[in-house]
C-alpha cells in the first residue's frame, strides 16, 4: 500500500517551451565481513547499469536456502534495488553485509525562460527481518542490527530521508525510525520475525531554474545486516535487485514542470532554501 503526498508547483501560462539536458551517473557497492574476511565489490560511477554482489560462504540466508549475500543494482533511468541477507554461526563478532546504490542526475534548462523542476519518486515497500536462534535481547552488547535507509539530496542538501533500525532478538527487540515513517507492521514468525513497511510516492518541488542553470538530485539506498555469529542475522531489502522490472526498490526522475512567470522566485532564492 502506498501513501502519496504531492507538492504542486506554480507555473505561469505562457508559450515558452523548456528543453532539458540530463546526465545520469550511477554506482553500487556491496561489502562485508565474513568471520574476519573482509571483501568489497564497488561498481561505477558509470553511465550504464551497475551491479555489485558478494556471496559469503561462511553464512546462510535467513531461510537457509543459500549462502548469505548482498546485492545492489542501479539503472541510469532511475530504477534500483538493494538486499542484504545473512545469518552467521561462526562464534565471532563483527560480521556484516551492506548493499548500497546511488543515482545522480543533473537537469539543465536549455530553454529561453525560467522553468520549474520537480523530482517524482516511488519507494517500493521495504522489509526488515531478524533471524535469532540464540535467544538474544535488544540490550545485549552483541545482537543483530538490521537496517535500511533511503535519502534524497537536492543540490547537496538532504531533502528526504527514511531510515529504520531493527535491533535485538526473539527475547526483545526495538525498531527505531528517523525521517519519514513508512508505516511499519509487525510480522511474527518465531525465530524469524520483523516488519513490513508501506511504499511511498512523492513529488519534490525543486524550484525554478533560469536559462542555462541546472539542478542536481542524488538518491541513495542502503540495506545492511550487522550481527554476531551466534546463530543470528537478518535480511533488509528495497525491492529485488535480481528483477528490477518486476520488483524495483526505488525509481525516480527529474521532470520539467513548465515555464514560470518573471514574478516567480529566482534560482538563487531557490538555492537558498537548500543552504
Secondary structure as UniProt FT lines:
FT   STRAND          2..6
FT   STRAND          20..34
FT   TURN            35..36
FT   STRAND          37..46
FT   STRAND          50..60
FT   TURN            62..63
FT   STRAND          67..74
FT   TURN            76..77
FT   STRAND          79..88
FT   STRAND          95..109
FT   STRAND          115..123
FT   STRAND          127..132
FT   TURN            138..139
FT   STRAND          144..154
FT   TURN            155..156
FT   STRAND          157..168
FT   STRAND          173..179
FT   STRAND          185..187
FT   TURN            190..191
FT   STRAND          192..196
FT   STRAND          199..209
FT   TURN            211..212
FT   STRAND          214..227
FT   STRAND          232..238
FT   TURN            241..242
FT   TURN            244..246
FT   STRAND          250..259
FT   TURN            262..263
FT   HELIX           267..273
//
